[in-house]
């Protein structure tokens, strides 16, 4: 961009458009733009310690737009909101020391896929590394995978620029100036002791996923040894209020509101406002400032529709697209409008010749036990359940908490065994009956409290393969997603009313890595989900074995013919 002072004018125009409501904006963005306008007015006063360097803004933005993005094979094109960030970080300097920047700490909070990595993170890292004397620059990522990806991308940017390539060396874990002490290193949040670092620049990427505030604190304290140190946090929202990112977010909000004064801290927040409806697609620009450029609205709408249909995806959508912290990221799981319950009972005699797979969850001996069979017929999956409960538990808990159980027992949908604990003899006999009737190939089971029962079943049913099924979230994540997909494609057929009740009890609470499995909202709740767990186990084993060739059963004549 050759026009004189063009980038500074873009930043000023952007602030004006936000404040005049020409750009749909959240309250925090309006506060940031008003702060920018106030700061520009304040520097004109004789007693102001700060000035605004148009030249510095032009230089850093020109540098950013000279970089070739590896995935696009063309120079970066900054958007107005990105120019606004550079104008603040590099424009405001000390009046008596124009080489010294005003902002030494920055928090940029924006939804995913808005170009914060390519447009802000990479150019800042390289510019600081190249312009600061004896630069000690650090890019800190959440884990090894993201660290490696960042290093590879920045290395490609350097090598695609003839001038940069001639003065830089790319090593295994960083980049250095040839014949100079400057370096740019790549670290993870948990990499060793960061306390001894004295960064001239540090960028912490996706701070929402950090388990501790120590990396930020170490970088901020270490940068004090530098005249011009800058620590930049670039992140989306996360889950819960117990994270270091939420603490930093709150501090940033207080600075914008004016309740906390810190002239050295720059804050920029894009988010849905507190009372905004996350389902309202008209508000997307509030958290997605790149919408309409490389970020296409139709792609986000697809994610929105998926989140509306699948409650398990809502926390991630709210956090990463609406850019709002989800304080309780537990959500209902299944939308019952997609749950297929046939008007008439399934004729299981039609499934007797189809190989099927089971899931067994003994739960607690004084509560519910579930056994589920899954049959695949053409492209649909049919389920058959058996539920067991001690009579005393039925009287003590479910007579008060769920009166439907009394009816389910009367109808034979749930088996009430005598006494205070589940009588496993009932379970064993029913499984043996099912094995005589159906072609059961495998039964997956939860190891917990099941060793003795499985040993008996294995002895009495040697033809059945019993598989211990890992109950970890990591192991359940993909099968859970597959169960969801089949529900929403209406390919799961299950007429059991107990299972529908259990599905209504099942909630989703994703981990920071996005993985989840169905669970009760509260551990102490009597709302059971055992049938949901056994259904997922049975479905998983059904699909794992679906593509395996059926073993042919030889007749006696065929066996004798071998000899």
C-alpha positions as CSV (number, residue, x, y, z in Angstrom):
1,X,0.0,0.0,0.0
2,X,1.9,3.1,-1.3
3,X,-0.5,5.9,-0.2
4,X,1.1,8.0,2.6
5,X,-0.3,7.3,6.1
6,X,-2.8,4.8,4.5
7,X,-2.7,2.3,7.4
8,X,-3.2,4.9,10.1
9,X,-6.2,6.2,8.2
10,X,-7.6,2.7,7.9
11,X,-7.4,2.3,11.7
12,X,-9.0,5.6,12.4
13,X,-11.8,5.0,9.9
14,X,-12.4,1.6,11.4
15,X,-12.8,3.1,14.8
16,X,-15.2,5.7,13.5
17,X,-17.3,3.1,11.7
18,X,-17.6,1.1,14.8
19,X,-18.6,4.0,17.0
20,X,-21.1,5.3,14.3
21,X,-22.7,1.8,14.2
22,X,-21.7,1.3,10.6
23,X,-20.1,-2.0,11.7
24,X,-22.1,-4.3,14.0
25,X,-20.1,-4.5,17.2
26,X,-20.1,-5.8,20.7
27,X,-19.9,-3.4,23.6
28,X,-16.2,-4.2,24.3
29,X,-15.2,-3.4,20.7
30,X,-16.9,0.0,21.0
31,X,-15.0,0.6,24.2
32,X,-11.7,-0.2,22.5
33,X,-12.4,2.1,19.6
34,X,-13.5,4.9,22.0
35,X,-10.3,4.4,23.9
36,X,-8.3,4.7,20.7
37,X,-10.1,7.9,19.8
38,X,-9.6,9.3,23.3
39,X,-5.9,8.4,23.2
40,X,-5.4,10.2,19.8
41,X,-7.0,13.3,21.3
42,X,-5.0,13.0,24.6
43,X,-1.6,13.0,22.9
44,X,-2.3,16.5,21.5
45,X,-2.1,17.9,25.0
46,X,1.3,19.2,26.1
47,X,1.3,17.2,29.3
48,X,0.7,13.9,27.6
49,X,3.6,11.4,27.9
50,X,2.6,9.7,24.7
51,X,2.8,10.4,21.0
52,X,1.6,8.6,17.9
53,X,4.1,7.4,15.3
54,X,2.5,7.2,11.9
55,X,5.8,6.0,10.5
56,X,5.9,3.0,12.8
57,X,2.4,1.9,11.8
58,X,3.2,2.2,8.1
59,X,6.4,0.2,8.6
60,X,5.0,-2.7,10.5
61,X,1.8,-3.0,8.3
62,X,3.9,-2.8,5.1
63,X,6.2,-5.5,6.4
64,X,3.2,-7.7,7.3
65,X,1.7,-7.3,3.8
66,X,5.1,-8.2,2.2
67,X,4.9,-11.7,3.7
68,X,3.9,-14.6,1.4
69,X,1.4,-16.9,3.1
70,X,2.4,-20.6,2.5
71,X,-1.2,-21.9,2.0
72,X,-2.2,-19.0,-0.4
73,X,1.0,-18.5,-2.3
74,X,0.4,-14.7,-2.2
75,X,1.1,-11.8,0.0
76,X,-0.9,-11.2,3.2
77,X,-3.7,-8.7,2.9
78,X,-4.5,-7.1,6.2
79,X,-8.1,-6.4,7.1
80,X,-9.2,-3.2,8.8
81,X,-9.5,-4.8,12.3
82,X,-6.0,-6.2,12.0
83,X,-4.6,-2.8,11.0
84,X,-6.4,-1.4,14.0
85,X,-4.4,-3.8,16.2
86,X,-1.0,-2.8,14.6
87,X,-1.9,0.9,14.9
88,X,-2.4,0.6,18.6
89,X,0.5,-1.7,19.4
90,X,3.1,0.2,17.3
91,X,1.6,3.7,16.9
92,X,1.6,4.8,20.5
93,X,5.0,5.6,21.8
94,X,6.6,7.7,24.5
95,X,6.9,11.4,23.4
96,X,10.4,11.8,24.7
97,X,11.6,8.3,23.7
98,X,9.8,7.6,20.4
99,X,11.7,4.3,20.1
100,X,9.9,3.0,23.2
101,X,6.4,1.7,22.8
102,X,3.6,2.5,25.2
103,X,1.8,-0.9,25.2
104,X,3.9,-3.7,26.8
105,X,1.1,-6.2,27.2
106,X,-1.8,-6.9,24.9
107,X,-4.9,-9.2,24.9
108,X,-6.6,-9.9,21.5
109,X,-9.7,-12.0,21.9
110,X,-11.4,-13.1,18.7
111,X,-13.3,-16.1,17.4
112,X,-11.5,-18.9,15.5
113,X,-10.8,-18.8,11.8
114,X,-10.6,-15.0,11.6
115,X,-7.0,-14.8,10.6
116,X,-5.4,-14.1,14.0
117,X,-2.6,-16.5,13.3
118,X,-1.7,-15.5,9.8
119,X,-2.6,-11.8,10.1
120,X,-1.3,-11.1,13.7
121,X,0.7,-13.9,15.2
122,X,3.2,-14.6,12.4
123,X,3.9,-11.0,11.3
124,X,4.4,-9.8,14.9
125,X,6.8,-12.7,15.7
126,X,8.9,-12.0,12.6
127,X,8.8,-8.2,12.8
128,X,9.9,-8.2,16.5
129,X,12.6,-10.7,15.8
130,X,13.9,-8.7,12.9
131,X,13.7,-5.2,14.3
132,X,14.6,-5.4,18.0
133,X,18.4,-5.4,18.8
134,X,19.6,-8.7,20.2
135,X,15.9,-9.9,20.0
136,X,14.8,-12.7,22.2
137,X,11.4,-13.6,20.7
138,X,9.2,-16.5,21.8
139,X,6.1,-18.1,20.3
140,X,4.4,-20.2,23.0
141,X,1.7,-22.7,21.9
142,X,-0.6,-25.0,23.8
143,X,1.1,-28.3,22.8
144,X,3.8,-29.9,20.7
145,X,1.6,-30.3,17.7
146,X,0.7,-26.6,17.5
147,X,4.3,-25.6,18.2
148,X,5.5,-27.7,15.3
149,X,2.8,-26.4,13.0
150,X,3.7,-22.7,13.9
151,X,7.4,-23.4,13.3
152,X,6.8,-25.0,10.0
153,X,4.6,-22.2,8.8
154,X,6.9,-19.4,9.8
155,X,9.9,-21.3,8.3
156,X,8.0,-21.4,5.0
157,X,7.3,-17.7,5.2
158,X,11.0,-16.9,5.7
159,X,12.2,-19.2,3.0
160,X,9.6,-17.8,0.5
161,X,11.1,-14.3,1.0
162,X,14.5,-14.0,-0.7
163,X,15.6,-11.2,1.6
164,X,14.6,-12.9,4.8
165,X,16.0,-16.2,3.6
166,X,19.4,-14.6,3.0
167,X,19.7,-13.2,6.6
168,X,18.0,-15.9,8.6
169,X,18.8,-19.5,9.5
170,X,16.0,-21.9,10.3
171,X,17.0,-24.5,12.9
172,X,15.1,-27.4,14.5
173,X,13.5,-25.3,17.3
174,X,13.9,-21.8,16.1
175,X,15.2,-19.1,13.7
176,X,18.3,-17.0,14.1
177,X,19.8,-14.0,12.4
178,X,23.0,-14.8,10.6
179,X,25.9,-13.1,12.4
180,X,23.6,-11.7,15.0
181,X,22.5,-12.7,18.5
182,X,18.7,-12.4,17.7
183,X,16.5,-15.4,17.8
184,X,12.9,-16.6,17.6
185,X,12.2,-19.7,19.5
186,X,9.1,-21.9,19.7
187,X,7.9,-23.4,23.0
188,X,5.0,-25.2,24.5
189,X,3.2,-23.9,27.6
190,X,4.7,-26.7,29.8
191,X,8.2,-26.5,28.4
192,X,10.7,-26.5,31.3
193,X,11.4,-23.4,33.5
194,X,10.4,-20.2,31.7
195,X,11.4,-17.9,34.7
196,X,14.9,-17.2,33.4
197,X,13.8,-15.8,30.0
198,X,14.1,-12.1,29.2
199,X,11.9,-11.8,26.1
200,X,11.9,-8.7,23.9
201,X,8.7,-10.2,22.5
202,X,6.5,-13.2,23.5
203,X,3.3,-14.3,21.9
204,X,1.0,-16.8,23.7
205,X,-1.3,-18.5,21.3
206,X,-4.7,-19.9,22.3
207,X,-4.3,-19.0,25.9
208,X,-7.7,-20.5,26.7
209,X,-6.2,-24.0,26.7
210,X,-3.4,-23.2,29.2
211,X,-3.6,-25.0,32.5
212,X,-1.5,-22.4,34.3
213,X,-0.9,-18.7,34.2
214,X,2.8,-19.3,34.8
215,X,3.9,-19.0,31.1
216,X,2.2,-15.5,30.9
217,X,3.6,-14.4,34.3
218,X,7.1,-15.6,33.4
219,X,7.1,-13.8,30.1
220,X,5.6,-10.6,31.5
221,X,8.1,-10.4,34.4
222,X,11.0,-11.4,32.1
223,X,10.2,-8.7,29.6
224,X,10.7,-6.0,32.3
225,X,14.4,-6.4,31.7
226,X,13.8,-5.1,28.2
227,X,13.3,-1.4,27.4
228,X,10.7,-2.3,24.7
229,X,9.4,-5.7,25.7
230,X,5.9,-6.8,24.5
231,X,3.9,-9.8,25.6
232,X,0.9,-10.5,23.3
233,X,-1.9,-13.0,24.1
234,X,-4.1,-14.1,21.2
235,X,-6.9,-16.4,22.0
236,X,-10.5,-17.5,21.6
237,X,-12.9,-18.2,24.5
238,X,-12.8,-21.4,26.5
239,X,-14.8,-23.4,29.0
240,X,-15.4,-22.4,32.6
241,X,-14.3,-19.6,34.8
242,X,-11.5,-21.4,36.6
243,X,-8.9,-20.9,33.8
244,X,-6.1,-18.4,33.6
245,X,-7.5,-17.2,30.3
246,X,-10.7,-16.1,32.0
247,X,-8.8,-14.2,34.6
248,X,-6.9,-12.3,31.9
249,X,-10.2,-11.8,29.9
250,X,-11.8,-10.2,33.0
251,X,-8.8,-7.9,33.5
252,X,-9.0,-6.9,29.9
253,X,-12.7,-6.1,30.2
254,X,-12.2,-4.0,33.3
255,X,-9.6,-1.9,31.4
256,X,-12.0,-1.3,28.6
257,X,-14.8,-0.4,31.0
258,X,-12.5,2.0,32.8
259,X,-12.8,0.4,36.2
260,X,-9.1,-0.5,36.0
261,X,-6.5,1.9,34.6
262,X,-3.4,0.5,32.9
263,X,-1.9,2.7,30.1
264,X,0.6,-0.1,29.2
265,X,-2.1,-2.7,28.5
266,X,-3.9,-3.0,25.1
267,X,-7.2,-4.8,24.9
268,X,-9.4,-5.8,22.0
269,X,-12.4,-8.1,22.4
270,X,-14.8,-9.5,19.8
271,X,-17.7,-11.4,21.3
272,X,-21.4,-11.9,21.5
273,X,-22.8,-9.6,24.2
274,X,-24.2,-11.2,27.4
275,X,-27.8,-11.2,26.4
276,X,-27.3,-12.1,22.7
277,X,-28.9,-15.2,21.4
278,X,-26.1,-17.6,20.2
279,X,-28.5,-18.9,17.5
280,X,-29.0,-15.5,15.9
281,X,-26.8,-15.6,12.7
282,X,-27.3,-11.8,12.3
283,X,-24.9,-11.2,15.2
284,X,-22.0,-13.2,13.7
285,X,-20.0,-10.1,12.9
286,X,-19.7,-9.2,16.6
287,X,-17.3,-12.0,17.2
288,X,-16.1,-12.6,13.6
289,X,-14.5,-9.4,12.2
290,X,-13.2,-11.2,9.1
291,X,-16.7,-12.2,8.1
292,X,-17.4,-11.4,4.5
293,X,-13.7,-11.6,3.4
294,X,-12.0,-14.9,3.5
295,X,-14.3,-16.1,6.3
296,X,-17.5,-17.2,4.5
297,X,-20.8,-16.9,6.2
298,X,-22.2,-20.1,4.7
299,X,-19.5,-22.1,6.5
300,X,-20.4,-20.7,9.8
301,X,-24.1,-21.2,9.2
302,X,-23.4,-24.9,8.6
303,X,-21.7,-25.1,12.0
304,X,-24.6,-23.2,13.6
305,X,-27.2,-25.6,12.2
306,X,-25.1,-28.5,13.4
307,X,-24.9,-27.0,16.9
308,X,-28.7,-26.4,16.9
309,X,-29.3,-30.0,15.9
310,X,-26.6,-31.6,18.1
311,X,-26.5,-30.2,21.6
312,X,-23.1,-31.7,22.2
313,X,-21.6,-29.2,19.7
314,X,-23.2,-26.2,21.3
315,X,-20.5,-25.4,23.9
316,X,-17.8,-25.5,21.3
317,X,-19.8,-23.3,18.9
318,X,-20.6,-20.8,21.6
319,X,-17.0,-20.6,22.8
320,X,-15.2,-20.7,19.4
321,X,-17.7,-18.9,17.1
322,X,-19.7,-16.6,19.4
323,X,-16.5,-16.2,21.5
324,X,-18.3,-16.4,24.8
325,X,-16.9,-18.3,27.8
326,X,-19.3,-21.2,28.5
327,X,-19.5,-21.2,32.3
328,X,-21.2,-24.6,32.4
329,X,-20.3,-26.5,29.2
330,X,-22.6,-29.3,30.1
331,X,-25.5,-29.6,27.6
332,X,-28.3,-31.9,26.8
333,X,-27.1,-34.4,24.3
334,X,-29.9,-35.8,22.0
335,X,-32.6,-33.8,20.2
336,X,-35.6,-36.2,20.5
337,X,-37.1,-34.8,17.3
338,X,-34.5,-37.0,15.6
339,X,-34.9,-40.1,17.8
340,X,-36.7,-42.8,15.9
341,X,-39.2,-44.8,18.0
342,X,-41.3,-47.1,15.8
343,X,-45.1,-46.9,16.2
344,X,-45.2,-50.7,16.6
345,X,-42.8,-53.0,18.5
346,X,-39.8,-54.4,16.6
347,X,-40.3,-58.0,15.5
348,X,-37.0,-59.4,16.8
349,X,-37.7,-62.7,15.2
350,X,-36.8,-61.1,11.9
351,X,-33.3,-60.3,13.4
352,X,-32.6,-63.8,14.7
353,X,-30.4,-64.7,11.7
354,X,-28.3,-61.5,11.8
355,X,-25.0,-61.4,13.7
356,X,-25.3,-59.0,16.7
357,X,-23.1,-57.6,19.3
358,X,-23.7,-56.8,23.0
359,X,-22.8,-54.2,25.6
360,X,-22.9,-55.0,29.3
361,X,-22.7,-52.4,32.2
362,X,-23.2,-53.8,35.7
363,X,-23.1,-50.3,37.2
364,X,-23.5,-50.6,41.0
365,X,-24.7,-53.8,42.6
366,X,-27.5,-51.9,44.4
367,X,-28.6,-50.0,41.3
368,X,-29.3,-50.4,37.6
369,X,-27.6,-53.0,35.3
370,X,-28.0,-52.8,31.6
371,X,-27.5,-55.3,28.7
372,X,-27.9,-54.2,25.1
373,X,-27.8,-56.0,21.8
374,X,-27.2,-54.2,18.5
375,X,-28.3,-55.6,15.1
376,X,-27.4,-54.1,11.7
377,X,-29.9,-54.7,9.0
378,X,-29.1,-53.0,5.7
379,X,-28.1,-49.4,6.7
380,X,-30.0,-49.2,10.0
381,X,-29.2,-50.4,13.5
382,X,-31.8,-52.0,15.9
383,X,-31.4,-52.2,19.6
384,X,-32.7,-54.6,22.2
385,X,-32.3,-53.9,25.9
386,X,-32.5,-55.7,29.3
387,X,-32.5,-53.6,32.5
388,X,-32.2,-55.0,36.0
389,X,-32.9,-53.3,39.4
390,X,-33.0,-54.6,43.0
391,X,-36.5,-54.5,44.5
392,X,-35.4,-52.5,47.5
393,X,-33.8,-49.8,45.3
394,X,-37.0,-49.6,43.3
395,X,-38.9,-48.9,46.5
396,X,-36.4,-46.5,48.0
397,X,-35.3,-44.4,45.1
398,X,-37.4,-44.8,42.0
399,X,-40.8,-44.9,43.6
400,X,-40.1,-41.2,44.5
401,X,-37.7,-40.1,41.8
402,X,-39.2,-41.8,38.7
403,X,-42.6,-43.5,39.1
404,X,-42.4,-44.8,35.5
405,X,-40.1,-47.6,36.9
406,X,-43.1,-49.2,38.6
407,X,-44.9,-49.4,35.3
408,X,-41.8,-50.6,33.5
409,X,-41.4,-53.4,35.9
410,X,-45.1,-54.4,35.6
411,X,-44.7,-54.4,31.8
412,X,-41.6,-56.6,32.0
413,X,-39.4,-53.8,30.4
414,X,-37.3,-53.7,33.6
415,X,-36.6,-56.8,35.7
416,X,-36.7,-56.3,39.5
417,X,-34.6,-58.9,41.3
418,X,-35.3,-59.8,44.9
419,X,-33.2,-58.1,47.7
420,X,-31.0,-55.1,48.0
421,X,-28.5,-55.9,45.2
422,X,-28.9,-57.0,41.6
423,X,-29.1,-60.8,41.5
424,X,-26.6,-61.6,38.7
425,X,-28.1,-65.1,38.2
426,X,-31.0,-63.3,36.5
427,X,-28.6,-61.5,34.2
428,X,-26.7,-64.7,33.3
429,X,-29.8,-66.7,32.6
430,X,-31.2,-63.9,30.3
431,X,-27.9,-63.6,28.4
432,X,-27.8,-67.3,27.9
433,X,-31.4,-67.2,26.5
434,X,-30.4,-64.4,24.1
435,X,-27.4,-66.4,23.0
436,X,-29.6,-69.3,22.2
437,X,-32.0,-67.1,20.2
438,X,-29.7,-64.6,18.5
439,X,-26.3,-64.9,16.7
440,X,-24.4,-63.0,19.4
441,X,-20.7,-62.7,18.4
442,X,-19.2,-60.5,21.0
443,X,-20.2,-58.8,24.3
444,X,-18.3,-55.7,25.4
445,X,-18.2,-55.0,29.1
446,X,-17.1,-52.5,31.6
447,X,-14.3,-54.0,33.8
448,X,-15.6,-52.4,36.9
449,X,-17.1,-55.0,39.3
450,X,-17.5,-57.4,36.5
451,X,-14.7,-59.9,36.8
452,X,-16.7,-62.7,38.6
453,X,-19.7,-62.3,36.3
454,X,-17.7,-62.3,33.1
455,X,-15.7,-65.4,34.3
456,X,-19.0,-67.3,34.8
457,X,-20.4,-66.2,31.4
458,X,-17.1,-67.1,29.7
459,X,-17.2,-70.6,31.2
460,X,-20.9,-71.1,30.3
461,X,-20.7,-69.4,26.9
462,X,-17.3,-70.3,25.4
463,X,-18.5,-69.5,21.9
464,X,-19.0,-65.8,22.8
465,X,-16.0,-63.4,22.7
466,X,-16.1,-61.1,25.8
467,X,-14.2,-57.9,25.4
468,X,-13.2,-55.5,28.1
469,X,-14.2,-52.0,26.9
470,X,-12.1,-49.0,28.0
471,X,-14.5,-46.5,29.6
472,X,-12.2,-43.5,29.1
473,X,-13.5,-40.4,27.3
474,X,-10.7,-40.8,24.7
475,X,-12.0,-44.3,23.8
476,X,-15.7,-43.3,23.9
477,X,-15.3,-40.1,21.8
478,X,-15.4,-41.4,18.3
479,X,-18.1,-44.1,19.0
480,X,-20.2,-41.3,20.7
481,X,-19.9,-39.1,17.7
482,X,-20.9,-42.0,15.5
483,X,-23.9,-42.7,17.7
484,X,-24.9,-39.0,17.3
485,X,-24.5,-39.1,13.5
486,X,-26.7,-42.1,13.2
487,X,-29.4,-40.6,15.4
488,X,-29.5,-37.4,13.4
489,X,-29.6,-39.5,10.2
490,X,-32.5,-41.4,11.8
491,X,-30.7,-44.8,11.3
492,X,-31.0,-45.9,14.9
493,X,-34.2,-47.8,15.8
494,X,-35.0,-48.2,19.5
495,X,-38.5,-48.6,20.9
496,X,-37.5,-49.0,24.5
497,X,-39.0,-46.2,26.8
498,X,-36.4,-46.7,29.4
499,X,-33.7,-46.0,26.9
500,X,-35.4,-42.8,25.8
501,X,-35.6,-41.7,29.5
502,X,-31.8,-42.4,29.8
503,X,-31.0,-40.4,26.7
504,X,-32.8,-37.5,28.2
505,X,-30.5,-37.8,31.2
506,X,-27.3,-37.9,29.2
507,X,-25.3,-34.7,29.1
508,X,-22.2,-33.7,27.3
509,X,-19.3,-31.9,28.9
510,X,-16.4,-31.6,26.5
511,X,-12.8,-31.5,27.8
512,X,-10.5,-28.7,26.6
513,X,-9.4,-30.9,23.8
514,X,-13.0,-31.2,22.6
515,X,-13.5,-34.9,23.5
516,X,-16.5,-36.1,25.4
517,X,-18.7,-39.0,26.2
518,X,-22.3,-39.1,27.7
519,X,-22.5,-38.6,31.4
520,X,-24.9,-37.6,34.1
521,X,-24.9,-33.9,34.9
522,X,-24.3,-34.7,38.6
523,X,-22.6,-37.8,39.9
524,X,-25.0,-38.0,42.8
525,X,-28.1,-38.0,40.4
526,X,-30.4,-41.0,40.3
527,X,-31.0,-40.2,36.6
528,X,-29.4,-43.2,35.0
529,X,-27.6,-43.4,31.6
530,X,-26.4,-47.1,31.7
531,X,-28.4,-48.1,28.6
532,X,-26.8,-45.2,26.7
533,X,-23.3,-46.5,27.5
534,X,-24.2,-50.1,26.6
535,X,-25.8,-49.0,23.4
536,X,-22.6,-47.1,22.3
537,X,-20.5,-50.1,23.2
538,X,-22.7,-52.5,21.3
539,X,-22.9,-50.1,18.3
540,X,-19.1,-49.7,18.2
541,X,-18.5,-53.5,18.2
542,X,-21.1,-53.9,15.5
543,X,-19.5,-51.3,13.2
544,X,-16.0,-52.6,13.9
545,X,-17.0,-56.1,12.8
546,X,-19.4,-55.0,10.0
547,X,-16.8,-55.1,7.3
548,X,-15.2,-58.4,8.4
549,X,-16.1,-61.4,6.3
550,X,-18.5,-63.8,8.0
551,X,-16.8,-67.1,9.1
552,X,-18.5,-70.0,7.3
553,X,-19.8,-72.7,9.5
554,X,-18.8,-76.1,8.0
555,X,-21.2,-79.0,8.0
556,X,-20.2,-82.4,9.4
557,X,-19.9,-83.7,5.8
558,X,-17.6,-80.8,4.8
559,X,-15.4,-81.5,7.8
560,X,-15.2,-85.2,7.0
561,X,-14.4,-84.4,3.4
562,X,-11.2,-82.7,4.5
563,X,-9.9,-86.1,5.7
